[in-house]
Amino acid sequence: MPVFTVAPESFSELDEDHWYFHDTDLLPTPNSLIEHMKIINTAKLDHPIILDEAGRVMDGMHRICKAILQEVPEISAVQFQADPAPDFVNCNPKELPYDA
């Protein structure tokens, strides 16, 4: 996919429940926010974020947050022209198989 740049502040997801909307017992507690802060701190801005065909964030919100905190004016992105079919639908994110 072609790589292009985008302003990190331009995403509507910044004003939405991006991480806690799943039907799980995860709440935005101080400890859960600390976990996200750790991920934001270690995020690498040299990897492009991934957008769906409508331009919404599929992967990279921690990188977007890091860019905003560091006042980086543009970050790299790639965008699907047609969204791929999901591997999982209507499932609990805690039950997904993640490779270590």
N, C-alpha and C positions, 0 to 999 in steps of 0.2 A: 504494500500500500504506500502511496506517496506520503511523505512527511511534510507537514506544514506547521506554522506557528500560530498560537492563539494566546490571547490575554487571559491569565488565570482567573481574573475577577469576573469574566464574562459568563460564567456558568450559573444557571438558575438553581442548580442543585446545592449551591452554597447557602441558600435560604430554605432548604427542604430537609426533612429527616432522611439523611442519606445512609446512615449506619444503623439506626435503631428501629427501622420500620418493620422488620421481620416479626412474625408471631412467635417470639421466644421470650425467655425470662431475662434477656439482656436489657438493661436500663442504662440511661446516660448518667451513671454514677461517677464520682471523682475517680475511682479506680479504673473504670472503663475508659474514661477520657485520658487518663495517664497512659493506658495501653495504646490508644490512638496517637498520643503525642510521641511516644517512643517510635512508632512506625513512621510518623511524619519526620522525626529527626534523622532517621536512617534512610529515608527515601532518596533515591538517586534521580536527579533532574535530567540526566543525560538519556533516560529512557522515555520515549514518547508515551503520552496517555492514549487511551483507546476510546474512541467515540462510536456510538451506534449510528445507524443511517440517518437518524433525526438530529444528531449532534449532541446527544446526551452522554454523560460519562458512563462507560462500561467498566473501565479500570483506570485508576490514577488519581482518585480524590486526595490521597495522602500527598502525592506529588504536587497537586494543585495547591493544597494548604501550605506546603513548604514554600512553594514559589511566592505565594502571597505574603507569608511571614518574612521572607527574605527580600521582598519587594522586587522580585524578578519580573520584568514587564511582559515577557513572552516565554512560553514553553512549547516544546514539540508535541505534535499530536498526529495520530493516524485515524482515519474514519472508514468504517464499512460502507460500501455502496448499497449492500443488501445484508441485513443482519443474518448471522448464521442461526440455525435452529438450536435451541437450548439443549444441553445435556440433561438437565434436571428441571422439573416444573413443580410448583406447589410443594416444596419440601422445606424442611427445617435446615437452615444453613449449618447448624452444628452437626448435622448428620451427613454432610457431604464428605466424600473421600478427598482429602488433600494430601498431595505428595509432600514429604518432608524435605 
